[in-house]
Amino acid sequence: MKKILLADPLDKEAIEELKSCPEFEITIKTGMDEDELVRTVPGFQAVVVRSATKITRRVIEAATGLEMIVRAGIGLDNVDAQAAKECGIRVANTPAATTITVAEFTMGLMLSAVRELGRANFSLKQHRWEKKTFSGTELFGKTLGVIGAGRIGLAVAERALAFGMNVIAYDVIPIETKLPVKQVPLETLLSEADIITLHVPKQVKPILDRPEFEKMKNGVIIVNAARGGVVNETALLEALNSGKVRAAAIDVFEKEPPVDFTLIDHPKVMVTPHIGAAAEEGQKRAGMEVVRILKEALI
């Protein structure tokens, strides 16, 4: 029997599916820090996480008998994949499960930014009727610059095209799509886009920093539902204060939860607490994909 540790919450149906498998013994223990994980993980053949629990080198080296680490989500930011490889432990994730979820969410952020929905909502909840204060623009006819044209980037492009937007995209590899999306150099995207949305993995250094903001149109809008750190938050704040950036919609931050709220408190910034993938359907798909991965690998 294979012992599986669920270190983060997983979709209920996926948990029931795992529990119904006679080859698996399921333990659910969430909210552990590194020290508790080090004490808990020995003896388990698989560990499942989402984004909260960090599987560090220390945890991996303590995990006697561990065969597999599965992340129910996109990327492996919270898993030391190199340490796992050195220890002969397989690592897997569910990169396609929340594509629709995050793409729809990104469009929501985009609409919120161009129409100041966050500020308008907050204003009226404070019993102020400031109808003439809030104005915005349409998405129709605007140029969307997509940085990172993988599954999610192209799903956003598809939805943006349905809004009547022109879509250009930058990626380090050739973009494969039948959509009318033009691949351009980053400098071209920066100078031509009315709205820029990021869909890239965690980076060593920010993709958007002071030199990049200088190349953008005046009044550009920035949307980031990718990863914290791909945009230099200090540079973004400066660009907002100067008017170079008209508005920003941000779901991810350099430090989570944030300790500095200067950017978050800016009146032209719409923020959410890293919830881009948090839709029921996406989490169910991610959970069932975890079930499939574990069954194929361990049975």
C-alpha positions in Angstrom: 0.0 0.0 0.0 1.3 3.4 -1.0 1.1 6.2 1.7 0.1 9.6 0.3 0.3 12.8 2.2 -2.0 15.7 1.2 -0.1 18.7 2.5 -2.5 21.3 1.0 -6.3 21.2 0.5 -7.5 19.3 -2.6 -10.8 19.1 -4.3 -13.3 17.0 -2.3 -14.2 14.7 -5.1 -10.5 14.1 -5.8 -9.9 13.2 -2.2 -12.8 10.8 -2.2 -11.4 9.2 -5.4 -8.0 8.7 -3.7 -9.6 7.3 -0.6 -11.6 4.8 -2.6 -8.4 3.4 -4.1 -7.4 0.3 -2.1 -3.8 0.7 -3.1 -3.6 4.1 -1.3 -3.5 5.1 2.3 -4.4 8.8 2.5 -3.3 11.2 5.2 -4.5 14.8 5.2 -2.3 17.2 7.1 -2.3 20.8 5.9 -0.7 24.1 7.1 2.6 22.6 8.0 5.8 24.7 8.2 9.2 23.3 7.1 10.0 21.8 10.5 6.8 20.0 10.8 7.0 18.7 7.3 10.5 17.4 8.0 9.1 15.4 10.9 6.0 14.2 9.0 7.2 13.3 5.5 9.3 10.2 6.3 7.5 7.0 5.3 5.3 8.6 2.7 5.6 7.5 -1.0 4.0 10.6 -2.4 3.3 14.2 -1.3 0.6 16.4 -2.9 0.8 20.2 -2.5 -0.9 23.2 -4.1 0.9 26.6 -3.6 1.0 27.1 0.1 3.3 24.3 1.2 7.0 24.5 0.3 8.8 21.3 -0.5 12.4 22.4 0.2 15.7 20.5 -0.1 15.6 19.9 3.6 12.2 18.4 3.4 13.2 16.2 0.4 16.3 15.0 2.1 14.3 14.0 5.2 11.7 12.1 3.0 12.9 8.6 3.3 11.0 6.4 0.8 9.5 9.3 -1.1 8.8 8.4 -4.8 6.8 11.3 -6.0 5.9 15.0 -5.4 2.7 16.3 -7.2 1.7 19.9 -7.3 -2.0 20.6 -8.1 -1.3 23.7 -10.1 0.9 25.4 -12.7 4.6 25.6 -12.3 6.8 24.2 -9.5 7.7 27.4 -7.7 7.2 25.8 -4.2 9.1 22.6 -5.0 12.9 22.2 -5.1 12.8 20.2 -8.3 16.6 20.0 -8.5 16.9 18.5 -5.1 14.1 16.0 -6.0 15.9 15.0 -9.1 19.2 14.4 -7.2 17.3 12.1 -4.8 15.5 10.2 -7.7 12.1 11.6 -6.8 9.7 12.2 -9.6 8.0 15.6 -9.8 4.7 16.4 -11.6 2.2 19.2 -11.8 -1.1 20.0 -13.5 -0.3 22.8 -16.0 -3.5 22.6 -18.1 -6.1 22.2 -15.4 -6.7 25.9 -14.6 -6.0 27.4 -18.0 -9.6 28.5 -18.5 -9.9 29.6 -14.9 -6.9 31.9 -15.1 -7.7 33.2 -18.6 -11.2 34.2 -17.5 -9.9 35.8 -14.4 -7.3 37.8 -16.4 -10.1 39.2 -18.6 -11.9 40.2 -15.4 -8.8 42.0 -14.1 -8.5 43.7 -17.5 -12.1 44.9 -17.4 -11.8 46.1 -13.8 -8.7 48.1 -14.7 -10.1 49.9 -17.8 -13.4 50.7 -16.1 -12.2 51.3 -12.5 -14.6 48.7 -11.1 -12.7 48.2 -7.9 -12.7 51.9 -7.0 -16.3 52.3 -8.0 -17.4 49.4 -5.9 -15.5 50.6 -2.9 -16.9 54.1 -3.3 -20.5 53.1 -3.4 -20.0 50.7 -0.5 -19.0 53.8 1.5 -22.3 55.3 0.5 -20.9 57.8 -2.0 -22.6 58.3 -5.3 -19.6 59.4 -7.5 -21.1 58.6 -10.9 -19.1 61.3 -12.7 -15.8 60.4 -11.0 -15.4 57.0 -12.7 -14.8 56.8 -16.4 -12.8 54.4 -18.6 -12.2 52.9 -22.0 -13.5 50.0 -24.0 -11.3 46.9 -24.7 -12.6 47.0 -28.3 -10.0 48.1 -30.8 -7.2 48.3 -28.2 -3.9 46.4 -28.7 -3.2 43.7 -26.1 0.4 42.7 -25.6 0.7 39.2 -24.2 4.0 38.4 -22.6 4.3 34.6 -22.5 2.2 32.8 -25.1 1.8 29.4 -23.5 -1.5 27.8 -22.7 -2.8 30.6 -20.5 -1.4 33.4 -22.6 -3.1 32.0 -25.8 -6.3 31.4 -23.9 -6.3 35.0 -22.9 -5.6 36.0 -26.5 -8.5 34.0 -27.7 -10.9 35.8 -25.3 -9.4 39.2 -26.1 -9.9 38.6 -29.8 -13.6 37.9 -29.0 -13.7 41.4 -27.5 -12.5 42.9 -30.7 -8.9 43.5 -29.5 -5.8 43.4 -31.6 -3.3 40.9 -30.0 0.4 40.9 -30.2 2.6 38.5 -28.2 6.2 38.0 -27.1 7.7 34.7 -26.2 11.2 33.3 -26.1 10.2 30.4 -28.4 8.1 30.4 -31.6 4.4 30.7 -30.9 2.3 27.9 -32.2 -1.3 29.0 -32.8 -3.9 29.4 -35.5 -5.2 32.5 -33.8 -4.5 35.8 -35.5 -1.8 36.7 -33.0 1.3 38.4 -34.2 4.6 37.4 -32.5 6.8 40.4 -32.0 10.0 41.3 -30.1 9.5 42.5 -26.6 10.5 46.1 -27.5 7.8 46.2 -30.2 5.2 44.9 -27.7 6.2 47.5 -25.1 5.9 50.4 -27.6 2.6 49.3 -29.3 0.4 47.7 -26.5 -2.4 49.6 -24.8 -2.7 46.9 -22.3 0.1 44.4 -21.3 -0.7 41.1 -19.6 1.9 38.7 -18.3 1.7 34.9 -18.4 5.2 33.7 -17.6 6.8 31.4 -15.0 8.8 32.8 -12.1 11.9 34.7 -13.3 15.4 35.3 -12.0 14.8 39.0 -12.6 11.8 41.1 -13.6 10.6 41.1 -17.2 9.2 44.6 -16.6 11.6 47.0 -14.9 12.3 50.7 -15.3 13.8 50.4 -18.8 10.8 48.5 -20.0 8.3 51.0 -18.5 10.2 53.8 -20.3 9.5 52.1 -23.6 5.7 51.8 -23.1 3.0 54.1 -24.3 1.8 56.8 -22.0 -1.4 55.6 -20.2 -0.6 51.8 -20.6 -2.4 49.3 -18.4 -0.6 46.5 -16.7 -2.2 43.1 -15.7 -0.3 40.5 -13.8 -1.9 37.2 -12.9 1.3 35.2 -13.5 3.9 35.2 -10.7 5.2 37.7 -8.2 8.5 39.2 -9.1 8.0 39.3 -12.9 7.2 43.0 -12.5 9.4 45.3 -10.5 6.8 46.6 -8.0 8.9 49.7 -7.2 9.3 50.5 -10.9 5.5 50.0 -11.4 4.7 52.3 -8.5 6.9 55.0 -10.0 5.3 54.5 -13.4 1.8 54.9 -11.9 2.8 58.0 -10.0 4.2 59.6 -13.2 1.2 58.7 -15.3 3.1 56.4 -17.6 0.9 53.6 -16.4 -2.8 54.6 -16.2 -3.8 51.6 -14.1 -2.7 48.1 -12.9 -4.5 45.0 -12.0 -2.4 42.6 -9.9 -3.1 39.2 -8.4 0.4 38.2 -7.5 3.2 39.9 -5.4 6.9 39.7 -4.8 6.2 38.7 -1.2 3.0 36.9 -0.3 1.3 37.8 1.9 2.6 41.4 1.3 4.3 43.3 4.0 4.5 46.6 2.2 1.1 47.9 1.0 2.3 51.1 -0.8 1.5 49.7 -4.2 -1.6 48.0 -3.1 -3.0 51.2 -1.6 -2.4 53.2 -4.8 -5.8 54.4 -6.1 -5.1 53.2 -9.7 -4.3 49.6 -8.6 -6.9 46.8 -8.6 -5.7 43.9 -6.4 -6.7 40.4 -5.5 -4.9 37.9 -3.1 -3.5 35.4 -5.6 -6.8 33.8 -6.5 -6.4 33.5 -10.3 -6.8 29.7 -10.2 -9.3 29.6 -7.4 -12.5 28.6 -9.3 -14.3 25.4 -8.4 -14.1 23.9 -11.9 -10.4 24.5 -12.3 -9.6 23.1 -8.9 -11.7 20.0 -9.6 -9.8 19.5 -12.9 -6.5 19.9 -11.0 -7.6 17.5 -8.3 -8.7 14.8 -10.7 -5.5 15.2 -12.7 -3.5 14.6 -9.5 -5.5 11.4 -9.0 -4.7 10.3 -12.5 -1.0 11.1 -12.1 -0.8 9.2 -8.8 -2.6 6.1 -10.1 -0.5 5.9 -13.2 2.8 6.4 -11.3 2.2 4.3 -8.2 -0.2 1.5 -9.0 
